[in-house]
Amino acid sequence: MAAGNDMTNGTQINAAHDESHVLHNSLVSKPPTVASASGSYITMSTGQRVLDACGGAAVTIIGHNDPDVNAAVAEQMTKVCYTHTVAFTTNAAEELADYILGENPHGLTRAFFVCSGSEAMDSALKLARQYYVEIGQPERTHIVSRHRAYHGNTVGAMSVGSHVSRRAPFEEALMLDNVSFVSPTYAYRHQLPDEEEEEYAARLVEELDQHFQAKGPGTVMAFISEPVGGATAGCLTAPKGYYQGVRRVCDKYGILLILDEVMCGSGRTGTYFAFEQEGEGMYPDLITMGKGLGGGFAPMGAVLAHDKVIKGFQKGSAWFVHSHTYQAHGVGCAAALAVQKVLRRDQLVERCAAKGKWLHEALVTTFGDRKYVGNIRGKGLFWGIEFVKDKMTKESFEPSLRFTWLIVDEALRRGLSVYPGAATADGFKGDHIIIAPPYNMSDEEFDEMLRLLKDTYDMVEKQVEALADGK
């Protein structure tokens, strides 16, 4: 998953000429102002139209300003906006849960709606912990996650992530101390030269098994991972067989598997749940959602719980000791329900899968041989491009060059928005961008996106070569 504070180094306006009382990430400058948005475009206060090739942070899955979603929100606001959800429910919340879980997909039977992916991850952690209390295993307190992962910006969610720069200021004071990490699924840098894909998967699964044993498997409550990595390293995918192996190891020791699909879910990878592409028998015990759930029309996130977890609660206290003031907010649920209906009505997940194949081929054809493009990876309409200084050695650029921001700023100047990422390779060095357009972006807009991205890269490559030549 991802958060907006990657934008701190981007194109900004000097605060001396435009003071803001908003606490932006940068305290000395103000981001550019968006005046309006419609479809695949955002319009700046300057009048510039920008093609939104990343959906903000892979959020706007059906584009901006959809009339059906707007109407659903307006209608809900004439009925009820806020209810205290410990005491009451709304039709909007019940219908949204039914729409997603009506057939109990993959054994998932209950939804807990919140306002963000970070809240969803914190809620999942509490569900996991209380589940073991309810079934009489309170000694399970340890959490295992992966390096190069991002799971949110609240203290709990950030503790189980490994985004180095976001953790750094809070490491000694706030981070949970019951979390450990195993290797990411980062084939570009970590798969051995003579290692087959299945062998790489088996090695990672064995590492996880050994890690559980070292910690004492009876003390571990959850393993957390993103089926397709988000902001930290840019659309990392798993080798074939990895998640089936993870599921087996978690079952072997009675450990819950939490999948973070805040960024890669809601159809983004070409199936509604990203994990559905990971082979027979694969399912999560808890799964977090966000971003595409509400499509940017309202702050929304969710945890979906497997029936196994729910039955554990029902045999115990039958009460989840957790709530948020704005959980299952009526307007947010109405917006999310409308987004999900558009998704299904217009067969946009299927379009995402089909157009994703086109985009993959187009990106490889256009950029695969370029001097500074090291790796192109992803699924569906969720693609990361990692840039390197040397393709042979995979050496990253020095952070001082700000290669990612050269791309982002040049793209914006040309009328294209792409998602930035830095510290890709090891938490300190590395550059990538993410392409995550709306699923219903037109074919002509896809062509325009590719043209603008190519023109952007061409210009930045020339700039970097000129710097290397001392010009």
BADOVEX-743910 format. One line per field, with one value per residue (C-alpha): residue number from 1; residue in one letter; x, y negated, z negated. Coordinates in nm, 3 decimals, always signed. Layout:
BEGIN
k <- (NUM	...)
r <- (a	...)
x <- (X	...)
y <- (Y	...)
z <- (Z	...)
END
This chain:
BEGIN
k <- (1	2	3	4	5	6	7	8	9	10	11	12	13	14	15	16	17	18	19	20	21	22	23	24	25	26	27	28	29	30	31	32	33	34	35	36	37	38	39	40	41	42	43	44	45	46	47	48	49	50	51	52	53	54	55	56	57	58	59	60	61	62	63	64	65	66	67	68	69	70	71	72	73	74	75	76	77	78	79	80	81	82	83	84	85	86	87	88	89	90	91	92	93	94	95	96	97	98	99	100	101	102	103	104	105	106	107	108	109	110	111	112	113	114	115	116	117	118	119	120	121	122	123	124	125	126	127	128	129	130	131	132	133	134	135	136	137	138	139	140	141	142	143	144	145	146	147	148	149	150	151	152	153	154	155	156	157	158	159	160	161	162	163	164	165	166	167	168	169	170	171	172	173	174	175	176	177	178	179	180	181	182	183	184	185	186	187	188	189	190	191	192	193	194	195	196	197	198	199	200	201	202	203	204	205	206	207	208	209	210	211	212	213	214	215	216	217	218	219	220	221	222	223	224	225	226	227	228	229	230	231	232	233	234	235	236	237	238	239	240	241	242	243	244	245	246	247	248	249	250	251	252	253	254	255	256	257	258	259	260	261	262	263	264	265	266	267	268	269	270	271	272	273	274	275	276	277	278	279	280	281	282	283	284	285	286	287	288	289	290	291	292	293	294	295	296	297	298	299	300	301	302	303	304	305	306	307	308	309	310	311	312	313	314	315	316	317	318	319	320	321	322	323	324	325	326	327	328	329	330	331	332	333	334	335	336	337	338	339	340	341	342	343	344	345	346	347	348	349	350	351	352	353	354	355	356	357	358	359	360	361	362	363	364	365	366	367	368	369	370	371	372	373	374	375	376	377	378	379	380	381	382	383	384	385	386	387	388	389	390	391	392	393	394	395	396	397	398	399	400	401	402	403	404	405	406	407	408	409	410	411	412	413	414	415	416	417	418	419	420	421	422	423	424	425	426	427	428	429	430	431	432	433	434	435	436	437	438	439	440	441	442	443	444	445	446	447	448	449	450	451	452	453	454	455	456	457	458	459	460	461	462	463	464	465	466	467	468	469	470	471)
r <- (m	a	a	g	n	d	m	t	n	g	t	q	i	n	a	a	h	d	e	s	h	v	l	h	n	s	l	v	s	k	p	p	t	v	a	s	a	s	g	s	y	i	t	m	s	t	g	q	r	v	l	d	a	c	g	g	a	a	v	t	i	i	g	h	n	d	p	d	v	n	a	a	v	a	e	q	m	t	k	v	c	y	t	h	t	v	a	f	t	t	n	a	a	e	e	l	a	d	y	i	l	g	e	n	p	h	g	l	t	r	a	f	f	v	c	s	g	s	e	a	m	d	s	a	l	k	l	a	r	q	y	y	v	e	i	g	q	p	e	r	t	h	i	v	s	r	h	r	a	y	h	g	n	t	v	g	a	m	s	v	g	s	h	v	s	r	r	a	p	f	e	e	a	l	m	l	d	n	v	s	f	v	s	p	t	y	a	y	r	h	q	l	p	d	e	e	e	e	e	y	a	a	r	l	v	e	e	l	d	q	h	f	q	a	k	g	p	g	t	v	m	a	f	i	s	e	p	v	g	g	a	t	a	g	c	l	t	a	p	k	g	y	y	q	g	v	r	r	v	c	d	k	y	g	i	l	l	i	l	d	e	v	m	c	g	s	g	r	t	g	t	y	f	a	f	e	q	e	g	e	g	m	y	p	d	l	i	t	m	g	k	g	l	g	g	g	f	a	p	m	g	a	v	l	a	h	d	k	v	i	k	g	f	q	k	g	s	a	w	f	v	h	s	h	t	y	q	a	h	g	v	g	c	a	a	a	l	a	v	q	k	v	l	r	r	d	q	l	v	e	r	c	a	a	k	g	k	w	l	h	e	a	l	v	t	t	f	g	d	r	k	y	v	g	n	i	r	g	k	g	l	f	w	g	i	e	f	v	k	d	k	m	t	k	e	s	f	e	p	s	l	r	f	t	w	l	i	v	d	e	a	l	r	r	g	l	s	v	y	p	g	a	a	t	a	d	g	f	k	g	d	h	i	i	i	a	p	p	y	n	m	s	d	e	e	f	d	e	m	l	r	l	l	k	d	t	y	d	m	v	e	k	q	v	e	a	l	a	d	g	k)
x <- (+0.000	+0.099	+0.059	+0.083	+0.398	+0.618	+0.522	+0.738	+1.016	+0.802	+0.703	+0.596	+0.510	+0.723	+0.546	+0.675	+0.430	+0.149	+0.141	-0.075	-0.229	-0.254	+0.021	+0.153	+0.440	+0.675	+0.671	+0.839	+0.636	+0.286	+0.192	+0.025	-0.350	-0.605	-0.912	-1.125	-1.109	-1.314	-1.259	-0.888	-0.784	-0.721	-0.724	-0.481	-0.562	-0.337	-0.569	-0.327	-0.493	-0.299	-0.358	-0.376	-0.169	-0.140	-0.484	-0.319	-0.191	-0.369	-0.697	-0.922	-1.006	-1.306	-1.165	-1.283	-1.629	-1.840	-2.207	-2.345	-2.122	-2.197	-2.570	-2.536	-2.346	-2.601	-2.889	-2.724	-2.668	-3.043	-3.096	-2.823	-2.451	-2.323	-2.436	-2.263	-2.182	-2.153	-2.524	-2.657	-2.599	-2.709	-2.843	-2.538	-2.296	-2.503	-2.547	-2.177	-2.079	-2.337	-2.217	-1.856	-1.915	-2.257	-2.123	-1.857	-1.569	-1.272	-1.436	-1.443	-1.767	-1.746	-1.632	-1.514	-1.530	-1.296	-1.163	-0.818	-0.578	-0.376	-0.685	-0.762	-0.417	-0.438	-0.784	-0.651	-0.372	-0.627	-0.850	-0.555	-0.446	-0.795	-0.866	-0.589	-0.709	-1.056	-0.935	-0.709	-0.367	-0.275	+0.097	+0.084	+0.211	+0.475	+0.421	+0.629	+0.634	+0.866	+1.140	+1.060	+0.697	+0.457	+0.141	+0.034	+0.130	-0.033	+0.204	+0.083	+0.073	+0.410	+0.560	+0.477	+0.606	+0.967	+0.966	+1.296	+1.259	+0.905	+1.000	+1.330	+1.214	+0.996	+1.209	+1.332	+1.019	+0.707	+0.769	+0.635	+0.910	+0.728	+0.780	+1.047	+1.106	+1.188	+1.297	+1.071	+0.971	+1.216	+1.329	+1.511	+1.765	+1.741	+1.674	+1.999	+2.131	+2.097	+1.775	+1.444	+1.130	+0.990	+1.327	+1.331	+0.978	+1.077	+1.380	+1.167	+0.909	+1.182	+1.324	+0.980	+0.945	+1.288	+1.203	+0.885	+1.082	+1.347	+1.085	+0.892	+0.591	+0.359	+0.435	+0.362	+0.017	+0.043	+0.242	+0.169	+0.241	+0.128	+0.041	+0.179	+0.405	+0.308	+0.495	+0.814	+0.970	+0.718	+0.487	+0.692	+0.529	+0.572	+0.732	+0.503	+0.416	+0.530	+0.190	+0.075	+0.387	+0.320	-0.034	+0.095	+0.353	+0.103	-0.141	+0.139	+0.192	-0.160	-0.049	-0.291	-0.210	-0.290	-0.281	-0.251	-0.445	-0.499	-0.309	-0.316	-0.674	-1.022	-0.942	-0.613	-0.417	-0.685	-0.875	-1.088	-0.853	-0.488	-0.430	-0.672	-0.386	-0.163	-0.288	-0.537	-0.581	-0.459	-0.673	-0.616	-0.742	-0.766	-0.733	-0.710	-0.864	-0.864	-0.788	-0.988	-1.264	-1.395	-1.224	-1.129	-1.491	-1.482	-1.222	-1.270	-1.090	-1.189	-1.079	-1.241	-1.234	-1.239	-1.511	-1.242	-1.161	-1.527	-1.608	-1.318	-1.476	-1.823	-1.703	-1.544	-1.672	-1.845	-1.737	-1.461	-1.294	-1.224	-1.407	-1.359	-1.585	-1.627	-1.623	-1.885	-1.975	-2.296	-2.170	-1.841	-2.018	-2.266	-1.979	-1.789	-2.100	-2.159	-1.796	-1.819	-2.142	-1.978	-1.686	-1.915	-2.164	-1.896	-1.683	-1.387	-1.190	-1.195	-1.092	-0.812	-0.682	-0.702	-0.563	-0.296	-0.156	-0.144	+0.025	+0.287	+0.382	+0.383	+0.606	+0.854	+0.862	+0.902	+1.134	+1.285	+1.605	+1.647	+1.974	+1.845	+1.546	+1.644	+1.318	+0.950	+0.720	+0.361	+0.019	-0.301	-0.295	-0.032	+0.321	+0.649	+0.952	+1.280	+1.559	+1.927	+2.255	+2.407	+2.189	+2.466	+2.545	+2.198	+2.373	+2.129	+2.171	+2.292	+1.992	+2.131	+2.049	+1.678	+1.622	+1.264	+1.181	+1.340	+1.088	+0.793	+0.858	+0.919	+0.605	+0.396	+0.538	+0.415	+0.072	+0.118	+0.099	+0.296	+0.355	+0.706	+0.917	+1.269	+1.503	+1.373	+1.668	+1.773	+1.582	+1.838	+1.916	+1.697	+1.437	+1.104	+0.771	+0.433	+0.180	-0.173	-0.435	-0.813	-0.952	-1.190	-0.931	-0.995	-0.768	-0.677	-0.582	-0.366	-0.185	-0.142	-0.010	+0.252	+0.358	+0.394	+0.586	+0.824	+0.884	+0.944	+1.198	+1.377	+1.425	+1.545	+1.788	+1.942	+1.965	+2.137	+2.379	+2.466	+2.538	+2.757	+2.950	+2.994	+2.799)
y <- (+0.000	-0.366	-0.705	-1.053	-1.170	-1.049	-1.380	-1.593	-1.644	-1.710	-2.022	-2.283	-2.652	-2.885	-2.948	-3.305	-3.389	-3.155	-3.094	-2.802	-2.726	-2.359	-2.143	-1.997	-1.747	-2.027	-2.312	-2.556	-2.513	-2.434	-2.165	-2.263	-2.312	-2.095	-2.295	-2.011	-1.659	-1.453	-1.113	-1.047	-1.411	-1.655	-2.030	-2.252	-2.600	-2.728	-2.570	-2.291	-1.954	-1.655	-1.294	-1.096	-0.789	-0.673	-0.736	-0.953	-0.653	-0.379	-0.510	-0.643	-0.309	-0.446	-0.794	-1.121	-1.275	-0.973	-1.080	-0.755	-0.771	-1.140	-1.065	-0.781	-1.006	-1.286	-1.043	-0.897	-1.244	-1.308	-0.995	-0.965	-1.042	-0.951	-0.682	-0.546	-0.202	-0.032	-0.104	-0.128	-0.018	-0.159	-0.006	-0.146	+0.052	+0.370	+0.352	+0.286	+0.587	+0.804	+0.684	+0.782	+1.091	+1.213	+1.551	+1.576	+1.563	+1.777	+1.823	+1.449	+1.373	+1.041	+0.687	+0.420	+0.080	-0.204	-0.522	-0.424	-0.142	-0.226	-0.195	+0.133	+0.275	+0.168	+0.329	+0.649	+0.664	+0.628	+0.893	+1.131	+1.069	+1.097	+1.411	+1.594	+1.459	+1.588	+1.938	+1.969	+1.897	+1.557	+1.639	+1.560	+1.203	+1.197	+1.063	+1.147	+0.920	+0.867	+0.624	+0.370	+0.362	+0.083	+0.135	-0.212	-0.523	-0.475	-0.351	+0.009	+0.028	-0.142	+0.099	+0.398	+0.224	+0.168	-0.163	-0.285	-0.661	-0.672	-0.467	-0.644	-0.943	-0.720	-0.406	-0.442	-0.593	-0.447	-0.129	+0.201	+0.438	+0.765	+0.754	+0.925	+0.940	+1.191	+1.141	+0.976	+1.134	+0.917	+1.137	+0.860	+0.822	+1.138	+1.434	+1.617	+1.629	+2.007	+2.031	+2.128	+1.939	+2.231	+2.280	+1.914	+1.951	+2.262	+2.086	+1.796	+2.031	+2.228	+1.904	+1.819	+2.165	+2.137	+1.788	+1.914	+2.195	+1.953	+1.727	+2.020	+2.089	+2.107	+1.739	+1.607	+1.469	+1.347	+1.322	+1.010	+0.948	+0.761	+1.000	+0.731	+0.482	+0.117	-0.204	-0.082	+0.100	+0.065	+0.353	+0.649	+0.978	+1.323	+1.620	+1.905	+2.127	+1.881	+1.804	+2.164	+2.245	+1.956	+2.082	+2.431	+2.303	+2.077	+2.368	+2.595	+2.372	+2.230	+1.878	+1.631	+1.501	+1.131	+1.003	+0.632	+0.551	+0.184	+0.079	+0.392	+0.505	+0.406	+0.535	+0.348	+0.658	+0.797	+1.009	+0.861	+0.995	+0.999	+1.326	+1.505	+1.535	+1.720	+2.074	+2.324	+2.341	+1.987	+1.769	+1.515	+1.530	+1.151	+0.914	+0.536	+0.315	-0.059	-0.298	-0.131	-0.030	-0.386	-0.492	-0.827	-0.943	-0.904	-0.789	-0.412	-0.102	+0.242	+0.565	+0.881	+1.174	+1.546	+1.756	+1.935	+1.609	+1.518	+1.860	+1.818	+1.497	+1.647	+1.935	+1.682	+1.341	+1.276	+0.912	+0.730	+0.487	+0.218	-0.067	-0.400	-0.703	-0.705	-0.330	-0.217	-0.581	-0.596	-0.829	-0.643	-0.308	-0.450	-0.586	-0.257	-0.057	-0.279	-0.237	+0.141	+0.142	-0.056	+0.186	+0.485	+0.327	+0.209	+0.523	+0.306	+0.579	+0.772	+0.457	+0.408	+0.758	+0.715	+0.363	+0.466	+0.714	+0.439	+0.200	+0.457	+0.522	+0.150	+0.066	+0.345	+0.248	-0.122	-0.117	+0.230	+0.145	-0.207	-0.290	-0.355	-0.117	+0.182	+0.367	+0.347	+0.547	+0.575	+0.710	+0.576	+0.196	+0.182	+0.149	+0.037	-0.079	-0.062	-0.288	-0.208	-0.376	-0.058	+0.217	+0.477	+0.436	+0.306	+0.023	-0.246	-0.618	-0.826	-0.969	-1.321	-1.296	-1.257	-1.055	-0.969	-1.334	-1.429	-1.191	-1.305	-1.676	-1.647	-1.435	-1.690	-1.970	-1.777	-1.708	-1.359	-1.242	-0.932	-0.792	-0.842	-0.603	-0.623	-0.412	-0.121	+0.117	+0.122	-0.144	-0.412	-0.396	-0.322	-0.488	-0.379	-0.509	-0.338	-0.347	-0.275	-0.443	-0.417	-0.090	-0.278	-0.508	-0.520	-0.357	-0.702	-0.813	-0.504	-0.595	-0.952	-0.830	-0.615	-0.898	-1.147	-0.895	-0.821	-1.192	-1.240	-0.959	-1.074	-1.422	-1.294	-1.049	-1.335	-1.548	-1.272	-1.194	-1.562	-1.570	-1.261	-1.429	-1.739	-1.959)
z <- (+0.000	+0.015	-0.136	+0.008	-0.166	+0.121	+0.281	+0.051	+0.305	+0.609	+0.798	+0.545	+0.512	+0.302	-0.029	-0.044	+0.235	+0.129	-0.247	-0.361	-0.699	-0.597	-0.748	-0.424	-0.431	-0.330	-0.579	-0.340	-0.024	+0.099	+0.352	+0.680	+0.645	+0.823	+0.922	+1.060	+1.199	+1.442	+1.597	+1.640	+1.605	+1.325	+1.393	+1.207	+1.079	+1.360	+1.616	+1.708	+1.771	+1.637	+1.740	+1.416	+1.499	+1.138	+0.993	+0.729	+0.534	+0.732	+0.590	+0.868	+1.029	+1.223	+1.276	+1.127	+1.094	+1.189	+1.209	+1.067	+0.763	+0.715	+0.725	+0.474	+0.233	+0.268	+0.207	-0.103	-0.243	-0.228	-0.442	-0.705	-0.711	-1.056	-1.295	-1.605	-1.474	-1.812	-1.850	-1.493	-1.134	-0.797	-0.479	-0.297	-0.515	-0.503	-0.124	-0.066	-0.275	-0.098	+0.243	+0.173	-0.043	+0.071	+0.180	-0.093	+0.157	+0.047	-0.293	-0.368	-0.554	-0.744	-0.660	-0.904	-0.730	-0.823	-0.663	-0.535	-0.460	-0.769	-0.989	-0.813	-0.896	-1.261	-1.278	-1.121	-1.380	-1.659	-1.505	-1.483	-1.841	-1.990	-1.787	-1.973	-2.306	-2.224	-2.131	-2.436	-2.283	-2.437	-2.413	-2.040	-2.027	-1.753	-1.400	-1.093	-0.790	-0.493	-0.404	-0.128	-0.243	-0.328	-0.532	-0.645	-0.838	-1.178	-1.448	-1.434	-1.056	-1.020	-1.271	-1.053	-0.740	-0.644	-0.460	-0.601	-0.557	-0.695	-1.001	-1.075	-1.288	-1.506	-1.530	-1.887	-2.037	-1.879	-1.679	-1.813	-1.928	-1.854	-1.476	-1.264	-0.889	-0.618	-0.257	+0.000	+0.330	+0.524	+0.812	+0.998	+0.718	+0.507	+0.736	+0.803	+1.162	+1.191	+0.987	+1.149	+1.048	+0.849	+0.676	+0.576	+0.436	+0.242	+0.094	-0.028	-0.179	-0.354	-0.493	-0.634	-0.788	-0.950	-1.076	-1.240	-1.404	-1.531	-1.688	-1.829	-1.605	-1.904	-1.976	-1.625	-1.557	-1.196	-0.876	-0.671	-0.304	+0.005	+0.294	+0.525	+0.349	+0.340	+0.280	+0.114	+0.407	+0.689	+0.784	+0.664	+0.766	+0.613	+0.791	+0.889	+0.594	+0.326	+0.176	+0.187	-0.016	-0.254	-0.310	-0.391	-0.638	-0.814	-0.842	-0.968	-1.273	-1.313	-1.215	-1.057	-0.710	-0.664	-0.306	-0.242	+0.075	-0.001	+0.311	+0.530	+0.464	+0.586	+0.935	+0.980	+1.086	+1.319	+1.066	+0.790	+0.524	+0.623	+0.435	+0.670	+0.919	+0.674	+0.729	+0.594	+0.219	+0.157	-0.072	-0.349	-0.704	-0.703	-0.409	-0.412	-0.145	-0.074	+0.212	+0.492	+0.249	+0.238	+0.559	+0.405	+0.371	-0.008	-0.264	-0.279	-0.395	-0.515	-0.674	-0.540	-0.781	-0.704	-0.866	-1.071	-1.249	-1.299	-1.448	-1.689	-1.817	-1.831	-2.048	-2.283	-2.384	-2.048	-2.076	-1.886	-2.127	-1.867	-1.697	-1.522	-1.533	-1.156	-1.089	-0.836	-0.771	-0.569	-0.298	-0.261	-0.231	+0.021	+0.231	+0.216	+0.306	+0.608	+0.717	+0.685	+0.889	+1.169	+1.155	+1.202	+1.443	+1.685	+1.644	+1.549	+1.375	+1.700	+1.888	+1.637	+1.711	+2.089	+2.098	+1.849	+2.100	+2.360	+2.117	+2.016	+2.377	+2.455	+2.158	+2.241	+2.610	+2.539	+2.238	+2.205	+2.390	+2.256	+2.087	+1.736	+1.720	+1.507	+1.451	+1.548	+1.320	+1.209	+1.303	+1.453	+1.448	+1.173	+1.314	+1.164	+1.359	+1.167	+1.290	+1.248	+1.326	+1.470	+1.619	+1.605	+1.235	+1.134	+0.952	+0.840	+0.889	+0.598	+0.409	+0.461	+0.832	+0.748	+1.066	+0.973	+0.924	+1.254	+1.413	+1.201	+1.249	+1.624	+1.663	+1.476	+1.688	+1.994	+1.842	+1.696	+1.335	+1.229	+0.880	+0.737	+0.534	+0.398	+0.182	+0.390	+0.382	+0.018	-0.172	-0.088	+0.283	+0.580	+0.801	+0.944	+1.063	+1.061	+1.343	+1.216	+1.437	+1.405	+1.540	+1.769	+1.925	+2.299	+2.556	+2.685	+2.335	+2.290	+2.613	+2.492	+2.156	+2.326	+2.557	+2.271	+2.061	+2.349	+2.412	+2.040	+2.018	+2.335	+2.189	+1.850	+2.008	+2.204	+1.890	+1.691	+1.972	+1.997	+1.623	+1.654	+1.936	+1.723	+1.964)
END
